[in-house]
Amino acid sequence: RRNRNTRVFGNAFARVDLTEAIWTNSSLGINAGEGASRGWTPIRPEDSEPSLVNGINESNNYFTSWTITKTLNLQQTFAEQHNLSLLAGHEAIHSRSRGISGSMNGLVSTDVNARYIQAALGDPATRNVGSSGGLSALLSWFGKADYNFAGRYYLSGTLRHDGPTRLGEAFGWGTCRSFSLGWRVSEEPRMAANNFITNLMLRAGWGIT
């Protein structure tokens, strides 16, 4: 069996600083490839599971995928102890694939130049050809907010609104959300003299996907 595959992939990224506290990120990722396979099964009566008929099979396939992500970010400290981080973003993903395959047994010639899926070159009753493919897309809006006071008390929340094609038109859009609370105990003033525990944080969260 001979297999040949070619693949191209990459990612481009850009950042624009609007102010010292606000910036935007943009990225574009691509992934594309194609492949081919050719197989030959000879007659092998000596095997423990003998093969008494020869056969060939071959396939060709390709796929393409791209992802675009854009975010707007803010990170600011107020009154030296209030730390706020905000993110809002948009993402689009698109993927497509397709392939075709065929096989046939009982070739009248074992010559490598005669290994084609044609009725005149083998048993036409065993000839089998099929194809497959797929198409999917995802459109999303999302946001995230993080706040902490003096590196001790934390509050964060996320929200994502997705429109996936894989779940069908009846599903439509779905919204995922989560939040969490945290307390970094090791940053409390009374823990300053503790040399045994250097970093201790308690966190509780809830979310749905």
Steps between C-alpha positions, in 0.01 A plus 500: 500500500630842406377813672575858401390802702560871458409754767529877537425681824584830663386784719525879471464724804477874550467724806409869506544704818226764515608634839728373776204306643304404186612289205361275229616157384423341164603161370441294187579130487484270199536125466471323164608168364444224250592136486496191283529130575563203270479141624561156347412164656662199329384139518656343813377143558781434748363744764317373808201686357565436130419760236394321180402809298710800422367855524577870486367803681569870472374825650541875469399765751546865588409734786512873571445687825540861612449684828468876554513640856478863609509633855487837674686505832516736797725467804499774762590555865302749707606649833801264501297205630206451262608296196260460208540300179234492225491311173242499219544289190362351182598173330411326175604147401433325169602148397437295185615154392429255221632163390440224247605136518470188288599136493479192278606135523600231253737696277586309183856634501736560791703754302534822699401696189166315482380574853199717425139470610357420158252226412726362226794457739333297778177357636240775438265351758750589776553856386403745774524880499390744768554855617470690824537853625409752763432869552489677837512856628490681833427866572562626854488812714663486841607710795696465821537720808750457783531711813718468805558718803861527618576156358284343772135490395407388150184511292476385137231423247477383138225505239505335157229500232552227237328417174626156389388326181580152633192499723258597221262789443261382774766569763575854384717696739624392841629708788767375740584684821708458811623688803738443789605647834846472647686586821880497506550423865878526479475875418321586822714723728488247784665242270805718430709335770407148388798331338330164448215604268613733221199477270151385600179584313143382540275519195142400423344513156194407298446476126296350219598397145 
